[in-house]
Each structure stands twice: as C-alpha cells, then as structure tokens.
Amino acid sequence: MPDAVELMKTIKQAAVEAVDAQKPAEVCFGKVTSVSPLKIVVEQKMILGEAQLILSRNVTDFKTEVTINIITESSLEMDAPISESVQLNLAHTHQITGRKEITIHNSLVVGDLVILIRQQKGQKYFVIDKVG
C-alpha cells in the first residue's frame, strides 16, 4: 500500500506542475511602504524587498533626450533711461533648439500602487508600472 500512496502523490505533483506550466507568470498588485530601502506589500500579507524586485524604467528616475525649439520673449520694458543722455534697451530673446537631455522624475514614492509580474516558481517580481 505505501507504493500506491507515493504513486498518488507523484501524480498529484505532476498535475500541479502541468497547471503551473500553463501560467508562466502571475500579475499582482502591491503598495509601496518604503523607498529606502524599497519595500512593497503584496496582497496585504507579503513584504517584498529590494533583492526580490526588478524595476522597469516606468518606475524609476531616468535621463532621456528630447528635441526642442523654443524662443523666449522679454517681459522687460523696451527702453530704460540710465541718464538723460543714455538709453538702455533691455528687450531680448533667447532661442533654444536641438537635442537636450532632461530627467524624468518617475521614481516610486510611499503610497504608490504598483503592478507586478511574479516570475513562475520564483521569488523575483518585475515592477512594470504604477496604477492610474
């Protein structure tokens, strides 16, 4: 009889693994409770730390380049007298064009709700984006 029990356990385990194989990842939601060190609570029972999290660019600060073409206009008066004989023209414009580097401030803050993908049979979670 012990062999039959072991056989049933093996069959059940194979069935569970077959079902798991059909779901290579699991989507879940979490809430950021700390940013230094980063901690995210999933389903109000599990706390994930930095070692378990992989952050997408959507949830980090990052630098990128943009192309801009801006011309500023002066809000100062056109002529300002320095003395009776000297006039100073304060009007000016600035043109800013070309590729410029900017920083996108998108890092996580306490209270953010996030979308995570859990690696199958793994302890790693990929933080893909913020909710809303």
Secondary structure, 3 states (H helix, E strand, C coil): CHHHHHHHHHHHHHHHHHHHHCCCEEEEEEEEEEECCEEEEECCCEEEEHHHEEECHHHCCEEEEEEEEEEEECCCCCEEECCCCCEEECCCEEEEEEEEEEEECCCCCCCCEEEEEEECCCCCEEEEEECC
